[in-house]
């Protein structure tokens, strides 16, 4: 059964107003979104169920996969990448090392 997503209609009260913290006045941090982030938030606000959410996730994944392909093609055409580069990438580990 799909979940139904609802757009919140309430706003955060007193956002950006000074608040008291252990007797000291501080400001609430505001997040500043760029134009692309605002556009994505507007799109996400229209999501009504799990199927739509999955479709949006798929579209975003496809977008970034296409960008990666285009950049790899550019690197190959410019000569910055060659067969040796691909061979080196096959044997490179990019994982974050964790303490044992």
HELIX and SHEET records of a PDB file:
HELIX    1   1 UNK A   35  UNK A   44  1                                  10    
HELIX    2   2 UNK A   50  UNK A   78  1                                  29    
HELIX    3   3 UNK A   83  UNK A   90  1                                   8    
SHEET    1   A 2 UNK A  18  UNK A  21  0                                        
SHEET    2   A 2 UNK A  24  UNK A  27 -1                                        
END                                                                             
